[in-house]
Amino acid sequence: MASPPARNPTDPRPHPEVVDVAPTLNGALDGHNVSLGLRFLEATRERVRAELTVGPQHLQAYGIVHGGVYTSMVETACSVGAAMVAAARGASAVGLENHTSFLHAVREGTLRVEATPVECGKRTQLWQASVLDSRERVVASGRVRMFVFEGAATLAGETLAVKHR
């Protein structure tokens, strides 16, 4: 039996196997994801996709989607991917920096975010994401840099763990 082809060491994808946990995430939505109305379409270590339907709660005073919605979508998608990569080796990941640029105004429709890893190192990860509108136009893009905690780490006075509410 032939061996699988060697993996390209410059490929930023962390693992060749694909396990989609989107159904699990959707079954346990809480906190900010509920307030956003975010639904996961795909969640693997190689790509995270999610969407929301724009409603009045997403709009700012000019009647367009608030920049915080785009930033939250980028942060959430990148964080989920980074957490999956970190968890595969018994670690956790938290955001250090989020840089999101707003490219086009949106008033209604569906917004979809797609995040992919740029680099997954031992101590940090860098993920990038694009937010698309109903016309498939990129309306925001961003990068999130994550810090990786090995084993049981304390953050804000508690052991870092996913809280199920």
C-alpha positions in Angstrom: 0.0 0.0 0.0 1.4 3.4 -1.0 2.0 6.1 1.6 0.0 9.3 1.5 1.7 12.2 -0.2 4.0 14.2 2.1 2.4 17.3 3.5 3.8 20.7 2.3 5.4 22.2 5.4 4.4 25.8 4.3 0.7 24.8 4.2 -1.0 26.8 7.0 -3.7 24.2 7.5 -3.0 22.5 10.8 -4.3 19.0 10.2 -5.3 16.9 7.1 -8.4 15.3 8.8 -11.7 17.3 8.6 -14.1 17.1 11.4 -17.1 19.5 11.2 -18.5 20.5 14.5 -21.0 23.1 13.2 -24.0 21.1 14.3 -22.5 20.8 17.9 -21.9 24.5 18.0 -25.4 25.4 16.8 -26.8 23.1 19.4 -25.0 24.9 22.2 -25.2 28.6 21.1 -25.1 31.1 24.0 -24.0 34.5 24.9 -22.9 36.8 22.1 -23.6 34.3 19.4 -27.2 34.2 20.4 -27.5 38.0 20.5 -25.9 38.2 17.0 -28.2 35.4 15.7 -25.1 33.7 14.3 -25.5 30.2 12.8 -22.5 28.0 12.0 -22.4 26.4 8.5 -19.1 24.7 8.8 -16.5 24.5 11.6 -13.3 22.6 11.0 -9.6 23.2 11.8 -9.2 24.3 8.2 -12.2 26.6 7.8 -15.0 28.1 9.7 -18.1 29.5 8.0 -21.1 31.2 9.8 -24.0 33.5 8.8 -26.6 35.8 10.2 -29.7 37.5 8.9 -29.4 41.3 9.3 -32.1 42.6 11.6 -32.8 45.9 13.4 -30.5 44.9 16.3 -27.5 44.9 13.9 -28.0 48.4 12.6 -26.4 51.7 13.8 -28.0 55.2 13.7 -27.6 55.5 9.9 -29.5 52.3 9.3 -26.5 50.3 8.2 -24.8 47.3 9.8 -22.8 48.4 12.8 -19.0 47.7 12.5 -19.1 45.8 15.7 -21.2 43.1 14.0 -18.6 42.6 11.3 -15.8 42.6 14.0 -17.8 40.1 16.1 -18.3 37.8 13.1 -14.6 37.9 12.2 -13.5 37.3 15.9 -16.0 34.5 16.4 -15.1 32.6 13.2 -11.4 32.9 13.7 -11.6 32.1 17.4 -13.6 28.9 16.8 -11.0 27.7 14.3 -8.1 28.5 16.5 -9.7 26.8 19.5 -10.2 23.7 17.5 -6.6 23.6 16.4 -5.4 24.3 20.0 -7.8 21.7 21.5 -6.4 19.0 19.3 -3.2 19.2 21.3 -4.7 19.9 24.7 -4.3 23.7 24.6 -6.7 26.7 24.5 -6.6 29.9 22.3 -7.7 33.4 23.1 -7.7 36.5 21.0 -4.8 39.0 21.3 -5.6 41.3 18.4 -8.5 41.8 15.9 -8.0 44.1 12.9 -11.2 44.3 10.9 -11.7 46.7 7.9 -15.2 47.7 6.8 -15.4 47.9 3.0 -19.1 48.3 2.0 -22.3 49.3 3.9 -25.1 46.8 4.2 -28.7 47.5 5.3 -30.4 44.1 4.9 -29.9 40.5 3.8 -27.6 37.8 5.0 -24.0 38.2 6.0 -21.7 35.2 5.8 -18.2 35.0 7.3 -15.4 32.6 6.3 -12.2 32.2 8.3 -9.1 30.3 7.4 -5.7 29.9 9.2 -2.7 31.9 7.9 -0.3 30.4 10.5 -0.7 28.0 13.4 2.3 28.0 15.6 3.0 26.6 19.0 2.3 29.9 20.9 0.3 32.0 18.5 -2.0 31.6 15.6 -3.1 34.0 12.9 -6.4 33.6 11.2 -8.0 35.7 8.4 -11.7 36.1 7.6 -14.0 37.8 5.0 -17.6 38.8 5.5 -19.7 38.6 2.4 -23.2 40.0 1.8 -26.1 38.4 -0.1 -24.6 39.4 -3.4 -21.3 37.6 -2.5 -19.5 40.9 -2.2 -16.8 41.2 0.4 -18.1 43.8 2.8 -15.5 43.4 5.6 -12.2 41.6 6.1 -10.1 41.0 9.1 -7.3 39.1 10.8 -7.2 37.8 14.4 -4.0 37.0 16.2 -4.5 34.3 18.9 -2.4 33.3 21.9 -2.2 29.6 22.7 -2.3 28.5 26.4 -0.8 25.1 27.0 -2.7 22.8 29.4 -4.8 24.3 32.2 -4.3 28.0 32.2 -5.8 30.7 34.4 -7.4 33.7 32.7 -9.3 36.5 34.6 -9.1 34.4 37.8 -10.5 31.2 36.5 -9.2 28.1 34.7 -9.7 28.6 31.0 -12.5 26.3 29.8 -15.6 26.5 27.6 -18.5 27.4 29.7 -21.8 25.8 28.8 -24.8 27.9 29.9 
